[in-house]
Amino acid sequence: MTLESIYYISQIVASVAVLASLIYLALQTRQNTLGQRAMMHQMRTQQMQSDLYAGADPANVEAMIAADDGDPGLTETQFRQVFNLTLSAMTSMEEQFRLHKAGQYDAQHWASTRKTLDIFLRRPGRRVIVRMFRSNLDPDFVALVDEIIGENRARPPADWRPAWNAMMEEERRLSTPAARAAS
């Protein structure tokens, strides 16, 4: 074997090694991207759970009901509870909007957040707080919020209790021994 042949073989081996390294780096980059997205979605879930737990606190529930109904007798404590709960939810949704706009948050997750934002903004008390805080929000997000608020003023607020009552009655009916026997 000549020195020239050894040189060509070493170049081929080096090229294969570079190609293998590039493939490995591409796979690692893909895995890192998937890991980062999973972590981002996990953080979204944790934020939503935190907001839901805070909203389930009896004192906060009373404050939210009073604010959602536009009760002028809202105490200062209740106002601050509602204000903080609303801002927490809005800044979380704003961040998800920004991530989606930057291409870092997929369409399916954003669609879910968008629906939540729509339901959230059906309550006048929440819309007022958002209007008060709008200068601190991303202008593109404010445009979306304004669009949703415009649509929601013509819609009644979401009232989950009648649907829950009807479904519970159906569940009870389906859970009776006679209904199970008929199935």
C-alpha positions, 0 to 999 in steps of 0.5 A, spaced: 500 500 500 502 506 498 503 512 502 497 516 497 492 510 498 493 510 506 492 518 505 486 517 501 483 511 506 485 516 512 481 521 509 475 517 508 475 515 515 475 522 517 469 524 513 465 518 516 467 520 523 465 527 521 458 525 518 457 520 524 459 526 529 454 531 525 448 525 525 450 524 533 449 532 534 443 532 530 440 527 534 442 530 541 439 537 538 433 534 537 433 530 544 434 537 547 429 540 543 424 535 545 426 535 552 426 543 553 419 543 550 417 537 555 419 542 561 416 548 558 409 544 558 410 541 565 411 548 567 405 551 564 401 545 567 404 547 574 402 554 573 395 552 571 395 547 577 397 553 582 392 558 579 387 553 580 389 551 587 389 558 589 382 559 585 379 554 590 381 557 596 374 559 599 376 566 601 378 567 593 372 563 591 368 568 594 372 574 592 372 571 585 364 570 585 363 577 588 368 580 582 365 576 577 358 579 578 361 586 579 359 587 586 360 594 588 361 592 595 367 588 594 372 589 600 379 591 599 382 584 601 377 581 596 379 586 590 386 584 591 385 577 591 381 578 585 387 582 582 392 578 584 389 571 581 387 575 575 394 578 573 397 571 575 393 567 570 394 573 565 401 573 565 401 566 564 397 566 558 401 572 556 408 568 556 404 562 553 402 567 547 409 570 546 412 563 546 407 561 541 409 567 537 416 565 537 415 558 534 417 555 541 410 553 543 406 548 538 399 550 535 395 545 539 397 547 546 396 554 544 389 553 542 388 550 549 390 556 552 386 560 547 380 557 549 382 558 556 383 565 555 376 566 552 372 563 557 377 567 562 375 573 559 367 572 559 367 575 566 366 582 566 370 583 573 376 580 570 376 584 563 376 590 568 382 588 571 385 586 564 383 593 562 387 596 568 393 592 567 393 592 559 399 597 559 404 592 562 402 587 557 405 585 550 401 589 545 400 583 540 397 580 546 393 586 548 390 586 541 388 579 542 385 580 548 381 586 546 378 582 540 376 576 545 373 581 550 369 584 544 367 577 542 365 576 549 361 582 551 355 579 547 356 572 550 353 570 557 359 568 562 360 561 562 356 558 567 358 551 569 353 549 574 347 547 570 351 543 565 354 539 572 347 538 575 345 535 568 350 531 567 350 529 574 343 527 574 344 523 568 350 519 571 346 518 577 340 515 572 346 511 569 349 508 575 342 505 578 342 498 578 336 498 573 340 502 568 346 497 569 341 491 568 338 494 561 345 496 558 
